[in-house]
Amino acid sequence: MGKLNATAEAQIKEICDRYKGEKTPLMMILSDIQNEYGYIPLEVQEVVSEKTGISVAEIYGVVTFYSFFSLNPKGKYVIGCCLGTACYVKGAQIVIDRFSELLGIKPGQTTEDGMFTLDALRCIGACGIAPAVSINGKVYPKVDVEHVEDIIASYRKGASA
């Protein structure tokens, strides 16, 4: 998003106005902004603060506390590697390490081409198919470190088609 243009600022103010009558509107406002733009940078938080009277510090605290909010843009494909107990015990750490190695990024980062974001997740509720990986909502069961390269390649191929 970078510098906020007038259109984006107006849209953010309109999102804030949607929840004017609500007692505690912040989560709903931030959720709508995250859904619209994919992330909530500081300049957006400042607009929300001006519009709602909620301090930037409080807004920033909420954005950084909840993992579904992001300060930075996400890649086209968000790879979530579950590191919950069942997945971890079945080798999830080496799976996420392999994704990290092949993509050249650490968990929480996005590739330079904007194609992939790698996230470490605590538990996605797929313990019976551990270790599980989700990519944009599609869950891959029992991912072995040997599968990682093929999974990445399938998304790279799909993007160029």
N, C-alpha and C positions, 0 to 999 in steps of 0.2 A: 504494500500500500504506500509506503514511503511518506512523502508530504501529502497531507490531506487536502484534496481539492474541494471546491465549493459544493459539488454534487454529493460527494461522499459525506461531507460534514452535514449537509441538509438531511441526508438519509439517516444518519446516526441520530440527529435531533428528532427526526420523525419517529424512530424506534423508541427513543426515550419518552416521547409524547404518548405513545401507545399505552404506557403503564403509569401515566400521571396520577390516577386515582388509587393506585395500589399502595398498601402500607409499606411493603418491602419489595421494591421493583428491581433491585440490582441484578439478581440472578436471571430474571426473565430478559432484561435489557441485554446483558452480556451474552446470554444464550442466542438471542436473535442476531446480535452482531457477529458472534462466532459462526453461526450458520450462514450468514450473508457473505462475510469476507474470508472466513477460514482462520482468522487470528485477530487478536486485540492488542495492537501496539500502544505505546504510551500516548501518542497524539490523539488516539481515539478515546483513551481513558480520560484525557483532559477535557474533551468535549462532553463526555458523559458526566464528569464532575461538575462542569459549568451548568449543565442542563438540570441536574438532579440535586445539586448541593451536597452530594456525597464526596468526601475528600478523595483525592487521587491515591493517597496512601491506603485507604480502605479498599478502593477499587482494585488497586494493584495486589493487595493482599488476597482478595478473592480470586483474581485471575491466576495468581501463582500457586494458590492452595489447591484448586481443583484441576485435576489432570486433563479434563476435557476442554479446558480453555488453553489457549496458546498465545504467547507473546510474539511468535515468529510464524511466518507462512509455512504451511505444511507442503510436502511434495504431492504430486499427482497420485502416488500410491503410498499409503501409510501402512507400514509393516509393523504390526504389534506382536512382539514375542512375549508370551506369557511366562513369567518367572515365579508364579505361585508355587507352593510347596510340591504338588504332584508333578507339575511340569519341570520344576527345577531338579527333582530327584531323578527324573527320566532323561535328563541331559539338555534342558533348555538353555543353560548357560553357554554350552559349546555351540548351540544353534545360533543364538544371538551374536556370539563372537564371530561366527562364520559370516553372517549377514554383514556385520560391521567391517570385517576384513575385505570382503568382496566389494562392498559399496564405498569403502574408504571414509566412513563416518562412524561416529559414536552414537549410542542411544540418545535420543533427544535432538539429533541433528538431521539436516536435509542435504541431499547431494547437491552439488553446484549446479547441475542441470535442472534442478527442481523436480526431478522425477520421483525420488524416493525419500521418505522420512522413516527413520527407525526409532521405534518406541519400545521401552521395556515396560510391560504391564504387570500388575501384581497378581490378578487372577481374573480370567475371563469366563470362569464357570464351565470349563471344558475338561475337567480333571480326568474323565474317563477316556479321553483321547489324547492324553499328554504324551509328549510336549506339543502344545498347540500354538499355531501362528495365525493371526488374522491379517488380511490385507483388504482394506476398504470394506470390511464387513464379511468377507468370505473367509471361512475358517478352514485351515489346513490341519488335518489330524495327524498325530504320531509323526511329526516332522523329524527326520533324521538329518544329521549334518550333511550327509551326501545329497539330500534333496535341495539344499539351499541354492546352489548354482543354477539348477534347472528352473526353480521357482522364479528367480530374478530374470533369467533369460526369457521365460514365457511372458513376463510383463514388458520387457524391452522389445520383444518381437511384436507384441500386440500394439505397442505405442507407435511403431514405425509403419504398421500396416494401414 
